[in-house]
Each structure stands twice: as structure tokens, then as C-alpha cells.
Amino acid sequence: MSTRITELATRIAVNTAKVDDYLAANSLPAPLFDIDAPVQSQIPNAELDIAAARQAVIHDAEELRQLMLGPREQLFSYRPNHLLSQLVIVRFGLASLIPIDGEATFAGLIAAAGLGEAHVRKIVRHAMTQHIFCEPRPGVVAHTAISRLLAEDADVAAWARWSADDCWLAAYYTCEAMARWPASEEPNETGFALANDTNLGMFDFLAAHPEPAARIAAGMRLYAARPDLDVRHLVDAWAWGDLPTGATVVDVGGSHGEAALALARAFPSLKLVVQDIDALTIRAADASKPADGGSRVRFMTHDFFIEQPVVGADALIPALKPGARVILNDVVVPGPGDSTAGSAAAIRSDDLNMTMLFNASDREMTGWARLFEVASLGFHFEGGRQPPGSGLWVMVAEWKGV
């Protein structure tokens, strides 16, 4: 009779072989941390079966690790200083002090960083346990693929700083925020607000503090580039072509208009409006509209907490005519037992981020349905689905009118 650990081990072996065979058949490099190794998965998101096998290995390996640890060791495996070495590296730019194709001695690195010898040795050697840097010979430091990424990609380094500095502090203070403001949904009563000694919500605070604002902007660029967030999932997930010729679609919170421009290219009969609260983003996006489809996309600065200026639209906004639809492309938190433990952990971790930064939440499907019910009885929530390979769901609510 097989046990859970043998079941997981068998499944890991099968799926690892599937991934390895795919990489070999397509002459793609195997995953390594060597300096010239790929910095991201070589499996295209369109290869759904292989991508699913890779994710299964990641999730099953984590569960197997937890089972092997057992309850007591599992509790003690969470180390509160896990991000400390990463924070020191990005704050003091240690990765950029080592030649990409060369080496540095600890003595040289310490002198260049202007930090204490004992501190640098401890930090760098701790980072090595996470495959950041390597020590090819005693006292000599060289790059791995991860440390090279931190040295060469400013957005990655900025996002690492945001995670290890800004978010780490916000997470720490969230417990105090919960005690001070029980059940609060106010955006300025958060762990982030306490960590930064401010009575402002995060976006208002960042508007006056360019350094952390630049860090989160870098992170959003990286986040938007994820294959599972490709706008093609939204374009393919709904029958946009069934809208009448000349139909108006409004993308609320559309940032630089990636989704609207993709829809404009795919469906020439549509008119599109992109709205975002960030005036600088709107102006920049409007000024750089591409020739293909850009003429049918209008950019507009708008705060969705105030009255919608576009009326009679066919999709995406609350100022709708009967028969029009609100189409959401967003996260759906799985209910108990609805997903693997690994994928649920990632989604629920993101949900905690919403709490500590904004006092907001991601929603389960029942929560999305309830949102439309509370908004107006004129909405009929049709539910949604998650396109294959997409990290987001597409949900639809039709406006029946009141």
C-alpha cells in the first residue's frame, strides 16, 4: 500500500522526467544556477501539459518537504531572517561590486562596500545557501545566475528591495494594525502605514516618496510581463467579436493600455477607452500609442471612486446600458479543496499582501458574486472561468437594468 510520501515521490519523478524530456527534445538548457544559466523557465506557457508538469513538481516537492519535516520541524523551518541577506545585497549593491565574468576576494568586496568584515562574510555566505553568489575557492566570491540578475537587471534589484524592505516591514506591522484597527478596511490603517509612520494610504504615500515608488513600479513591470498574465488570455477568453460594430469597451484601471491595444488589434470594430488614476501613465501611454489599433484607443485619467464619465458603454464599466456587461480579469481565491496546496499558498500569500498594503482582499467566486449583488440587483453575475495557462479568471456580469 503506497503512502502519501511515496505517491508524491512517484509523481515528482514522472513529471520531472516529462519536463526533462521536453527540454532535451527541444535542445533547451536544463535548470541550473550557473552564471550563464537561464534566469527563467524555458517552458513556453503555451505548452500547457509540460507547464502543468513543472508546476506539479514545484507543489509536490514542497508538500513532500513539509511531510518529511513533520509538524514540529515545519513550524521551526520558518526563519525570520530569510530575507536579510537579500536586503543587504540590494541595499548596498553588493552584486554590482563583483565583475560579471570575474571574481572578487572577500577583502576587496568588504573594502568596496564600506561595511564591516564580519557582516559581509555572514551575509554573503548566507546568500550562497540561496544560490546567490558562490565561493569557487575559499575567500573568493563569484556570481551565480541569481546574483548576476541582481547586478544586471535594475528592475529585478528594485523589486527585490521592495520585497525584502518595504513589504517585510509592512508584514511585520500588520499584526499591530489588526490590533489597533480591528476589522478596518481603510487604506491608511495598514501595516504599511504603521511601517512608514504615515496616515496616508499606500499610493498617496508613494506619490510623495519617489524611491519606494520606483521600486514598486519596477515590480509592476515585472509582474505584468509574466506569461500567465499575457493579455492574449483575455482576448481569447470571451466573445468580443459578438459585440455590435462600433461597440465601446472601457478598461478601468487599464494602466498603459496593453489589454485595450490587444483588443483593438484583434477586433477592428471595437472602440476602446483606457482609464487610470495615474495621470503620468495616461499621458505617456497616449503619447506612445502604436499605429496598429492605437487610433481606436482613447486614454483618460479617471478615479473609479467617482462618477463614470463614459456612459452607454457595451463592456467593462458600471455606467452601462441594458444588456451591457462588466468583464473582470482578476484573481479568484480558491475555496477549500479547490486547488493544490502549492497553488493555494501562492494565491493566499498574495491575498495577505492586499491586506498589509491596502486593507483590501482578493475574493473567492462567491465573493465576486456577492459584490455584484450588493452593487445592484440590476446585475446578473454569470460566473467565470480560468483560461488554460492564465493566472487570472475572466468573469462576466450582465447589466439587466433597474
N, C-alpha and C positions, 0 to 999 in steps of 0.2 A: 504494500500500500504506500503510495507516494505521499510525502508530506508537503506542506506549503513551501519549504525551502528548496526541496528537490524540484518541485513544479516550477518555481521561479528560475532556478539554475538551468533547467532544461530549456525553458522558454528563452532565457537570455542567450544560451548557446545557439539556438535555432535562429533567432533574429540577428545576432551578431554575425553569424555565417552569411545570412542573407545580405546584410549591409556590406560585408567584406567582399562577397562575390560580385556585388554590383560595382563596387569601386574598382576591383580588378578588371572586370569585363569592360569597363569604360576608361581604363588607363588613368584612373584618378588616384591621387595620393591617399594613403591611409592616415588616419588621425595620429598626430604626434605633437609634442611640444618643442621640437627642434626649431631653431631660429627661422628656418625657411619653410616651416610647415604652414599649411593653410590656416587662416585665422577664423574661418567659419566652416560649417558643414559643407561638404562637396555634393550633397544630395540635393538635386533640384526639388523645389516644393511641388512641382507638377508630378513627380514620381511618388504618387500617393502611397503605394504599397511599401516602398523602401523607406519613405519618410516616416510612415507609421511604425515600421520595424525599429527604426532608430529611436523614436520616442518611447517605444515599449521597452527597449533595453535600458534607457535612462531611468524610467519609472520603476521597472522591476529591480534594477540594480540597487536603487535607493531603498526599496522595501526589503530586499534581501539583506542589505547592510543593517537596517533597523532591527530586523528579526535576529540577526546574528549578535547584535549588541545586547538585545533584551531590554526590558523596561528601565532598570536602574542605570545601565551604561548609556542608554539612549538619552535619558534626562541629562546626564553629565557630559554628553558629547557636544552640547551647545556651548561654544566658547565665546564669551562676551567680547574678547579681543580679536575676533576673527578678522575684522576689517582694519585693525590698527596698522598693520604693515602696509596695506594698500593705501591707506590715507596718508601715511608719511611719505610714501613713494611719490604720489601725485602732488601732494602739497609742496614738497621740496624739490620736485623734478629730478629725482634720482635716476630714473630711466634714461633721461636725456644726457646724463653725465658719463654714460658708457658708450663708446663707439659701437655703431651697429654691427660692423663686421670685425670688431676687435675685442679687447678685454680691458679691465681696469683692476688695479690692485685695491684691496680694502683701504690701504693708506692713501692712495690717490683719490678714491671716492670720498673718503672722510674729509680730506682737505678741500675738495671741490664743493662739497655740500655745506661745509662750515658747521657740522654737527658733531656731537660727542662720539668718540670711537666706539665705546661700548654700545651706545644706542644704535649706531649704524649697523654694526655687526649683528645685533639681535634682530633688527627689523629686516635686514636683507636676508638673513638665513631663515627667518620665519616665512618670508615671502617665497623662498625657494621650496618650502613644503607645499605651496600652492602653485608650483611650476612658474613662478615669476622670478626670473633670473636663474642662473645655475653657477656652480663653482667647479669649473673643469679641473682646477688644481688648487690645493689649499692656499687661501689668501687671495685668489683671483676670481673676479666676477665677470660673467658674460651674459649675453641676452638669451632668452627663450623667445618663442613666438609671442607669448603674452607680454613680456616686458618690452619687446620690440614694438608691439602695437601701442603700448602706453607712450613710447618715445616718439613714434612717427604719426600717430593719429590724434590730433588735438581734441577732436570731439569725444573719442573714447576716454582720453585722460580727464577731460572735463566731466564726463558722466560718471567716471569712477570717483572723482572728488565729490560730486553731488550725492552719490550713494553712500560713500563712506564718511562724509562730513555732515552735509545738510540733513539727509534722511536719517542718518544714525542718531543725531541729536533729536530730531523730531520724534523718532520712535521712542527714545528714552523718556521724553517728556509727555508722551501720550497718556501714560498711566496717571500722571499728575493732572493732566487736563480732564480726564474722565472723572477724577475725584472732585476737582474744583467746579466743573460744569456738567453735572450728571445729565445724560441724555441730550446734550446740546447738539444742535445742527447748525450752529452759527459758524461761518468760515473763519472767524477770528478767535475762536475758543478751542484751539487745537494744540497738539504737541508742537507743531511747527511754530505757532505764535509764542508759546512759552519758551521754546528753544532760542528764539530770536528777540525775546523781550519786547514784543510789539502787540498792539491792539488792532493790527490790520490783518486782513485775510492774506493768503499767500501771494496772490497775483498783485494786490496793491503794494505789499511789501517789496516784491521783486521789482516793481516799477521804479522804486527809489533806490534799489541796490543792484547795480549792473553786474557785479561779479557773480553772485549766485544766479542771477537771471540768465547770464550767458551759459552757466553750467547746465541749467535745466533746458535751455534752448538747444544745446548740443545733444542732450539726451533725447529730446523730442525728434530731432533729425534722425538719430539712430533708430529710435522706436518706429518712426514712420517708414523706414527702409526695410523693416522686417518682411521676409517673403510671405508670412502668413497674414500680413496686413495689406498686401498688394490690392490696389483698387479694382483689379480685374475680378476679384471675388464679388464685389458689389455690383459691378457692371453685368456679370453673368448670372447673378442670383435672382433677378426679378425681371418681369416682362416690361422693360422700359419702352420697347417698341410698340406696345399696345396703347400707350398714351396717345391722345389725338395730336395731329400735326400742329406744331406751334405751342405745345403744352409747356408750361413754366414749371421748372423744378428748382426749389430753393434749398441750398445746402447751408444749414445753420451751424456755425462754428466750423466753417469749411477751410480755415487757415489759408494756405497758398492755392487752394482750388484744385488739388490733384484729382479728387473724385469727380468734380464737375467737368474738368477738362477731358477726363477719360470718357465720361458720358457723352460729352459734346462730339468727340471723335467717333464714338460708336453709334450714336443716334443723331444724325444731322437735323432731324425735325424738331429737336428739343431746344428750348430756350432755358438758360441756367443763370441763377443768381447765387453768388457766394457771399455769405455774411460771416463776419468775425468781429470780435470786440477790439482786437489789436489793430489800430489804425495804420501803424507802420507796416505790418504784414500785408494788409489790404492794399496799401499804396504800392508796395514793392511787387506784389503779385500782379496787380493791374498793369503796372509798367512793363512787366516781362511776359505778357500773355503770348503764347505761341501762335503762329499763323494758322495752324491746323486746329480749327474749332474755337480758338480764342475769341473770335468776333461774336460768338453767341453766348459768351460768358460775361456777366456783369458782376463786378466786385462792389461790395457795400459794407461800410462799417456799421455794426449793429450789436447792441446788447440784448440778448434774448430775454432778459428780465423786463424789458419794456415793450410797448405795443409793437407788433409786427407791421412794418411799413409796406410789405408786399401782400396784397390781398388778391383773392381769387386764384391762387396757385393750384397746381394739379398734384403736387407731391412735396412732402418733407416739412411743411410748416403748419402752425396751428391756425393761421388766417386762411381757412380753406373754404372751398365751395363744396356743396354736397356731392359725394362720390369721389372726392379727392382723398389722398392717402398721406399719412405720416409714415415714412420709411426710416427705420432705425438701423444703423450699422454699429453695433455695440457689443459689449461683453454680456454674457449670460452666466451667472454663477450657477454651477451645477447643484442640484438638490442632493440630499443624502443618497449615496449609491448610484448616482447618475454618471459618474466618470471614474477613471482610475485614481488611486490615491495621489499619484505623482502630478497629474494634470490639475486635480482639485487643489493641491497645495499651492501651485503657482498662481492659480486664479484667486484663491482666498488670500494669498500674500498681497496681491495687487489690491484686493478689496481693503486690507488693512492700511495700505498706502493712502487710499482715498480718505480713510478716517483720520490718519495722523496729519495729513496735509490740508484737507479741506472740510473735515466733518461731513463728508459725503459717503456714498456707498455705491458699489455695483449691485445688480439685482438678479435674483432668480427669476425664472419666467413668470411665476405667479406675481412677483413684484412689479414686473413691467405691465402685466395685465391690470393690476390694481392701480398703477399710475394713471392709465388712461381712464379707468372707471372714476377715479377721483377728479380728474381734469374735467370731464364732461360725460354725461350719459349719451351724448351725440356720437361718441366714438365706439366703433366696433373693433375690438382687438382680434386680429386674425392669427396671432401666434407668429412663429418664425422657424427658421432652420439655420443650421451652420453649414455653409458650403464646404465641400471637401477641401482640406488644406488650409482653410481660413481660421484665424484665431478669433474672429468675430462672428456674430449672428446677424442675420437680416430679418427684422421683424416688421410687420405691417399692421397699421390700424386705419380703417376707413372712416371718414367723417360722414355720418348719415344726416347730420343737421339736427337742430332742436326746434 
